[in-house]
C-alpha cells in the first residue's frame, strides 16, 4: 500500500509535468520491466519529456523506445566525485523524478532531481527514515511476491493516471531483417543466464535440441559477449546438431529482439532475454528454478491484469508463455535463494533434477 511520511496515504497527486525522470539502476531485466511505467507516463503526459537514468550497460534495452526522450547512462560503481557531479547535473531539472528501486543512490537521485520526487523504500525503520521524509511520496513493498511490473505501476495510482501493462522490447532503426531472419522454421535457445544458480543442465539442452532438430526446426543459440558464456556455448555447440548456429556475442539487444520475434518458439532460463522474448509475443518456454514466478515470471503479451500472471508453484501457461518450474525437493521450490549453496555460482537441485523428458513433453503440447 501507499506510504508517505508527511501526507495521508489516501491522498494522490495531480501534476502536469513538462519533464520526468525515471531511475532504474539494477539488471537488464529490471530495465525492460520498467517500460510499462514509461508507457503509462507517456500516455498520461504526451507532451512531457521523459528521460531515464540507467546503467550504461543497459542502454540497449531501451533502444528505439519511443516513450523516452533521453537516456542518461550511469557508469558501473561510480566514485563519490563522479556521483556528486551527476547529482549536481540533475539538481531540480525535473518536475517529477521516480526511483524504481529502494537503494540509497537511486532514491537520492530522485530526491535531488525532482521538484516532486517518488520512490520505493524498504520500510519505516530508522535506516529508511531519511528516504521517507525527503521523498514527496514513498512506497513500501508490503508484499515481496508482487510482480516487478505491478510494483512499478503503483506509481500510477499516486499520479492518478491509467496504467499500461505492455512491455516494450528494444527496436533497431536498421533494416536487419533480411540478414537475421533464417528461411524456414527455427527455434531460439538462450542457454546461459547471468548467474549459475539459474542454469539448466547441459544434457537437458542437448536432448531438447535433438528433439527439435528431428521435428525439422533450425536451431539458433543466442548469448552475450562474456568470455565464459562464449566458451560454454562453443563447447555445447559441438554436442548439438551440426546445423546449429551460434550467434552469441554477435547481436545487439534490438537485433536479438528481431530474431526472437520471428522464431517459432523461444526457450530460455530465468533471465532478461526470456522476459524480452515474452514481450515480443513469440511462444516462450521459461525454465525457472529457485526464483518465485509470481514475482519474476515473464510478463505474457496481452496480459493486463492487476495481479501477477503466474502462481508461485507449478508448470503454467499464460497467453504466449509456458513456465516450467524445476523439480522441487521436499517442497523447497521456489526458495528465493541463490541456489542450494546460497551464492550466485551455486548449483540448484531443482534445475538439476528437471528432466529433459518433462520439458519435451510440455514443449510438444505447447508447440
C-alpha positions, 0 to 999 in steps of 0.5 A, spaced: 500 500 500 501 507 499 506 510 504 508 517 505 511 520 511 508 527 511 501 526 507 495 521 508 496 515 504 489 516 501 491 522 498 494 522 490 497 527 486 495 531 480 501 534 476 502 536 469 509 535 468 513 538 462 519 533 464 520 526 468 525 522 470 525 515 471 531 511 475 532 504 474 539 502 476 539 494 477 539 488 471 537 488 464 531 485 466 529 490 471 530 495 465 525 492 460 520 491 466 520 498 467 517 500 460 510 499 462 511 505 467 514 509 461 508 507 457 503 509 462 507 516 463 507 517 456 500 516 455 498 520 461 503 526 459 504 526 451 507 532 451 512 531 457 519 529 456 521 523 459 528 521 460 531 515 464 537 514 468 540 507 467 546 503 467 550 504 461 550 497 460 543 497 459 542 502 454 540 497 449 534 495 452 531 501 451 533 502 444 528 505 439 523 506 445 519 511 443 516 513 450 523 516 452 526 522 450 533 521 453 537 516 456 542 518 461 547 512 462 550 511 469 557 508 469 558 501 473 560 503 481 561 510 480 566 514 485 563 519 490 566 525 485 563 522 479 556 521 483 556 528 486 557 531 479 551 527 476 547 529 482 549 536 481 547 535 473 540 533 475 539 538 481 531 540 480 531 539 472 525 535 473 518 536 475 517 529 477 523 524 478 521 516 480 526 511 483 524 504 481 528 501 486 529 502 494 537 503 494 540 509 497 543 512 490 537 511 486 532 514 491 537 520 492 537 521 485 530 522 485 530 526 491 535 531 488 532 531 481 525 532 482 521 538 484 516 532 486 520 526 487 517 518 488 520 512 490 520 505 493 523 504 500 524 498 504 520 500 510 519 505 516 525 503 520 530 508 522 535 506 516 529 508 511 527 514 515 531 519 511 528 516 504 521 517 507 521 524 509 525 527 503 521 523 498 514 527 496 511 520 496 514 513 498 512 506 497 513 500 501 513 493 498 508 490 503 508 484 499 515 481 496 511 476 491 508 482 487 510 482 480 516 487 478 511 490 473 505 491 478 510 494 483 512 499 478 505 501 476 503 503 483 506 509 481 500 510 477 495 510 482 499 516 486 499 520 479 492 518 478 493 516 471 491 509 467 496 504 467 499 500 461 501 493 462 505 492 455 512 491 455 516 494 450 522 490 447 528 494 444 527 496 436 533 497 431 532 503 426 536 498 421 533 494 416 536 487 419 531 483 417 533 480 411 540 478 414 537 475 421 531 472 419 533 464 417 528 461 411 524 456 414 522 454 421 527 455 427 527 455 434 531 460 439 535 457 445 538 462 450 542 457 454 546 461 459 543 466 464 547 471 468 548 467 474 549 459 475 544 458 480 539 459 474 542 454 469 539 448 466 543 442 465 547 441 459 544 434 457 537 437 458 539 442 452 542 437 448 536 432 448 531 438 447 535 440 441 535 433 438 528 433 439 527 439 435 532 438 430 528 431 428 521 435 428 525 439 422 526 446 426 533 450 425 536 451 431 539 458 433 543 459 440 543 466 442 548 469 448 552 475 450 559 477 449 562 474 456 568 470 455 565 464 459 558 464 456 562 464 449 566 458 451 560 454 454 556 455 448 562 453 443 563 447 447 555 445 447 555 447 440 559 441 438 554 436 442 548 439 438 546 438 431 551 440 426 546 445 423 546 449 429 548 456 429 551 460 434 550 467 434 552 469 441 556 475 442 554 477 435 547 481 436 545 487 439 539 487 444 534 490 438 537 485 433 536 479 438 529 482 439 528 481 431 530 474 431 526 472 437 520 475 434 520 471 428 522 464 431 517 459 432 518 458 439 523 461 444 526 457 450 530 460 455 532 460 463 530 465 468 533 471 465 532 478 461 532 475 454 526 470 456 522 476 459 524 480 452 522 474 448 515 474 452 514 481 450 515 480 443 509 475 443 513 469 440 511 462 444 516 462 450 518 456 454 521 459 461 525 454 465 525 457 472 528 454 478 529 457 485 526 464 483 518 465 485 514 466 478 509 470 481 514 475 482 519 474 476 515 470 471 515 473 464 510 478 463 505 474 457 503 479 451 496 481 452 496 480 459 493 486 463 491 484 469 492 487 476 495 481 479 501 477 477 500 472 471 503 466 474 502 462 481 508 461 485 508 453 484 507 449 478 508 448 470 503 454 467 501 457 461 499 464 460 497 467 453 504 466 449 508 463 455 509 456 458 513 456 465 516 450 467 518 450 474 524 445 476 523 439 480 522 441 487 525 437 493 521 436 499 517 442 497 523 447 497 521 450 490 521 456 489 526 458 495 528 465 493 535 463 494 541 463 490 541 456 489 542 450 494 549 453 496 546 460 497 551 464 492 550 466 485 555 460 482 551 455 486 548 449 483 540 448 484 537 441 485 531 443 482 534 445 475 538 439 476 533 434 477 528 437 471 528 432 466 529 433 459 523 428 458 518 433 462 520 439 458 519 435 451 513 433 453 510 440 455 514 443 449 510 438 444 503 440 447 505 447 447 508 447 440 
